[in-house]
């Protein structure tokens, strides 16, 4: 039986990817950075479509909410899976950042970006 899978990229995930491109562009130029991050995102998408539960379980919020983390290259993608009674899986990609960045730093960075964009 083939399970239907839908992958949704949240606005925060998309913003995180843009930040990653900006930082990486300082080292390798904007076009190369965009292509590198785009390639990583495609690899993540492909892996999740084939193996949606292949990420490592993490718990970074103390409210007993479980997420999965998938590592690709130097980056990590954090996602959650919503399982429908029909068997359909919806994956919500929530965060994208360099593996060296901890979750608190990412959340602080997001808050700063929201303040700046007002």
C-alpha positions in Angstrom: 0.0 0.0 0.0 1.3 3.4 -1.0 0.8 6.1 1.6 -0.1 9.6 0.4 2.4 12.2 1.6 2.1 15.9 1.6 5.0 18.1 2.5 4.2 21.7 3.6 7.0 24.3 4.0 6.0 26.7 6.7 6.8 30.4 6.3 9.3 30.1 9.1 11.1 27.3 7.3 11.2 29.4 4.1 12.6 32.4 6.0 15.2 30.1 7.7 16.3 28.9 4.2 16.7 32.5 3.1 18.8 33.3 6.1 21.0 30.2 5.3 21.5 31.5 1.8 22.4 34.9 3.0 25.0 33.6 5.4 26.4 31.0 3.0 26.6 33.7 0.2 29.3 35.5 2.3 31.6 32.5 1.7 30.7 31.4 -1.8 28.6 34.1 -3.5 24.9 34.4 -3.8 24.2 32.2 -6.8 26.4 29.3 -5.5 24.8 29.6 -2.0 21.3 29.6 -3.4 22.1 26.5 -5.5 23.7 24.7 -2.6 20.8 25.4 -0.2 18.2 24.6 -2.9 20.0 21.3 -3.5 20.0 20.4 0.2 16.2 21.3 0.4 15.6 19.0 -2.6 17.5 16.2 -0.9 15.5 16.7 2.2 12.2 16.7 0.3 13.2 13.5 -1.6 14.2 11.6 1.6 11.1 12.6 3.4 8.9 11.5 0.5 10.6 8.1 0.6 11.1 7.7 4.3 8.9 10.2 6.2 9.9 9.0 9.6 13.6 8.8 8.9 14.4 11.8 11.1 15.7 11.5 14.7 13.2 12.3 17.4 13.8 15.4 19.3 12.1 17.2 22.2 13.2 20.8 22.4 10.0 22.1 24.0 9.1 21.1 27.5 5.4 20.6 26.7 5.8 17.0 25.5 5.6 17.8 21.8 7.7 15.5 19.6 9.4 16.6 16.4 11.8 15.0 14.1 15.2 16.3 12.9 16.8 15.4 9.6 20.5 16.2 9.1 21.8 16.9 5.6 25.2 18.3 4.9 25.9 20.9 7.6 22.2 21.7 8.0 19.2 20.4 9.9 15.5 20.4 9.1 13.0 20.1 11.9 9.6 18.7 11.1 6.5 17.1 12.5 4.2 14.5 11.0 0.4 14.6 11.1 -1.1 11.2 10.5 -4.6 11.2 9.2 -7.0 8.3 9.9 -7.0 7.7 6.1 -3.3 6.9 6.2 -2.3 10.2 4.6 0.8 11.8 6.1 1.3 15.6 6.2 4.8 16.7 7.0 5.2 20.2 8.3 8.7 21.5 7.8 9.2 23.9 10.7 12.9 25.0 11.0 16.0 24.9 8.8 19.4 25.9 10.2 23.1 25.1 10.3 23.8 22.2 12.6 26.0 24.5 14.9 23.0 26.7 15.7 21.0 25.7 18.7 17.2 26.0 18.9 17.3 28.9 21.3 19.5 30.9 19.0 17.2 30.2 16.1 14.1 31.3 18.0 15.9 34.5 19.1 17.0 35.2 15.5 13.4 34.7 14.3 12.1 37.2 16.9 14.7 39.8 15.8 13.7 39.3 12.1 10.1 39.9 13.0 10.9 43.1 14.9 13.1 44.4 12.0 10.4 43.6 9.4 7.8 45.7 11.2 
